[in-house]
Amino acid sequence: MTILKNIEGRWFKLAPNRPAPAFGDSGPKWEFQAIARTKEQMQEWKDLGINVKPVEEEGKIIYQARFQRPTHKRPKDGKPAEANTPVEVVSGQMTPLDPAIIGSGSIVNIIIFQYDYEVKSKDGKASKKGRGTMLNKVQVKKLVRYTPAEQEDFSEEDYEEVEPTENESSGAQATGDGASDNPDF
């Protein structure tokens, strides 16, 4: 296991009951976007085989990576997928912390598990090799509390209930082919 320190995070989706939704052929996962503002931190991640992308932000180059943990293990031998345990989230004092309150800009330390993998084609030859990284634990050093944006909603309006008109009360109904049982239409 490897510890990475002082990571600025965004878009935290670590709440056990609210993982990030499935995308493409991958299933739902707990995740967050990590930001490296220095080349040294970016290089530390790259040296571990973590996919890091440069992005321009406010005229400066920053580096982004995504740390994640799938909600389910990959099924093997036709068996159903087993559930993974959620990412453990603690405060700097090592007390459990509600992951739903972690907002963008929080500073965290993380523990990751890394493993080598090889994908074989149908003929048995290795077609792809790589290094996988799985998020195991998050320690929040600086909490920027997430507060959901207020959603627009209806305001109270007048409400009126009216009696059906003569045509509506006579039982006239469409036949399903666009025609009406009423000969006036």
C-alpha positions in Angstrom: 0.0 0.0 0.0 1.2 3.5 -0.8 0.4 6.8 1.0 0.0 10.0 -1.0 -0.1 13.3 0.9 -1.5 16.8 0.6 -3.8 16.2 -2.4 -6.3 18.9 -3.4 -9.5 17.1 -4.3 -12.6 17.9 -6.3 -15.9 16.2 -7.1 -15.8 13.8 -4.1 -18.2 10.8 -4.6 -17.2 8.8 -1.5 -20.6 8.4 0.3 -21.3 4.6 0.6 -24.8 5.0 -0.7 -24.0 7.5 -3.4 -21.1 6.4 -5.6 -20.4 7.9 -9.0 -22.7 6.3 -11.6 -21.6 3.7 -14.1 -19.9 5.1 -17.2 -19.3 3.1 -20.3 -18.6 -0.6 -19.4 -17.5 0.2 -15.9 -19.8 -0.1 -12.9 -20.5 2.5 -10.2 -17.5 3.6 -8.2 -16.4 5.8 -5.3 -14.0 8.4 -6.6 -12.6 11.9 -6.5 -10.6 14.1 -8.9 -7.1 14.9 -7.6 -5.3 18.1 -8.5 -1.5 18.5 -8.5 -0.4 22.1 -8.7 3.3 21.3 -8.8 5.4 19.3 -11.3 7.0 17.5 -8.3 3.6 16.1 -7.1 2.6 15.3 -10.7 5.8 13.4 -11.2 5.3 11.4 -7.9 2.0 10.2 -9.3 3.4 9.4 -12.8 6.3 7.5 -11.3 3.6 5.2 -9.6 2.0 4.6 -13.0 -1.0 6.9 -12.3 -2.6 8.5 -15.4 -2.1 12.2 -15.0 -3.4 14.8 -17.5 -2.3 18.4 -17.8 -5.2 20.9 -17.9 -5.1 24.7 -18.2 -6.9 26.5 -15.4 -6.9 30.3 -15.1 -3.9 30.6 -17.4 -1.8 28.0 -15.5 -1.2 24.4 -16.1 -2.4 22.0 -13.4 -2.4 18.2 -13.4 -5.5 16.0 -12.8 -5.8 12.4 -11.8 -8.8 10.3 -10.7 -8.6 8.0 -7.7 -11.4 5.5 -7.5 -12.7 2.2 -6.0 -15.4 0.2 -7.8 -18.4 -0.7 -5.7 -18.1 -4.3 -6.9 -15.2 -6.7 -7.6 -15.0 -8.0 -11.1 -16.9 -11.3 -11.4 -14.8 -14.4 -11.9 -15.7 -17.8 -13.3 -19.3 -16.8 -14.0 -20.0 -16.0 -10.4 -21.9 -12.8 -9.5 -19.8 -9.8 -8.6 -19.1 -9.4 -4.9 -19.6 -6.0 -3.2 -16.4 -4.0 -2.2 -16.2 -2.3 1.1 -16.7 1.5 0.7 -13.7 3.8 1.0 -12.9 4.5 4.6 -12.9 8.2 5.4 -11.4 9.7 8.5 -10.4 13.2 9.8 -6.9 14.3 10.6 -7.4 13.0 14.1 -8.4 9.5 12.7 -12.1 9.8 13.7 -14.7 8.6 11.2 -15.9 11.4 8.9 -19.1 11.6 6.8 -17.8 11.5 3.2 -20.9 13.3 2.0 -19.6 16.6 3.5 -16.3 16.7 1.7 -16.3 19.5 -0.9 -14.0 20.6 -3.7 -10.8 22.2 -2.4 -10.4 19.9 0.5 -6.9 18.6 1.2 -6.5 14.9 1.8 -4.0 12.1 2.3 -4.9 8.8 0.6 -3.9 5.2 0.8 -3.9 3.4 -2.5 -3.4 -0.2 -3.5 -1.6 -0.9 -6.7 -1.5 -4.1 -8.8 -0.2 -5.2 -12.2 -2.6 -6.6 -14.7 -2.5 -8.3 -18.0 -5.4 -8.5 -20.5 -5.2 -11.5 -22.8 -6.8 -11.7 -26.2 -8.8 -14.7 -27.3 -5.7 -16.5 -28.7 -4.1 -16.3 -25.2 -1.5 -13.7 -26.0 -1.1 -10.6 -23.8 -2.8 -7.7 -25.6 -2.5 -5.1 -22.8 -0.4 -4.8 -19.7 -0.7 -2.1 -17.1 -0.8 -1.0 -13.5 -4.1 -0.6 -11.7 -4.6 1.8 -8.7 -7.5 1.4 -6.2 -8.4 4.0 -3.6 -8.6 2.4 -0.1 -8.7 5.1 2.5 -9.0 8.9 2.7 -7.7 11.2 5.5 -9.1 14.7 5.4 -6.6 17.3 6.5 -8.4 20.4 5.5 -12.2 20.2 5.0 -14.0 22.5 2.7 -17.6 21.6 3.6 -19.8 20.6 0.7 -23.2 22.4 0.7 -25.5 21.5 -2.1 -26.7 24.3 -4.3 -30.3 25.3 -3.8 -32.4 23.8 -6.5 -35.1 25.8 -8.2 -38.5 24.6 -7.3 -42.2 25.5 -7.9 -43.7 28.3 -5.8 -47.3 28.1 -4.5 -49.9 28.8 -7.2 -53.6 29.0 -7.4 -55.3 25.6 -7.9 -58.6 25.1 -9.5 -60.6 21.9 -10.0 -63.4 22.0 -12.6 -66.3 19.7 -13.6 -65.9 17.8 -16.9 -67.5 19.3 -20.0 -70.4 17.4 -21.7 -68.1 15.7 -24.2 -65.7 14.6 -21.5 -68.5 13.2 -19.3 -70.2 11.3 -22.2 -67.4 8.7 -22.2 -65.9 9.7 -25.6 -62.5 8.1 -25.9 -59.9 7.8 -28.6 -59.8 4.4 -30.3 -56.0 4.4 -30.3 -55.7 5.1 -34.1 -56.1 8.8 -33.7 -59.9 8.6 -34.4 -62.5 9.4 -31.9 -65.7 7.5 -31.1 -67.5 10.9 -31.3 -68.8 11.4 -35.0 -68.3 15.2 -34.7 -64.5 14.7 -34.9 
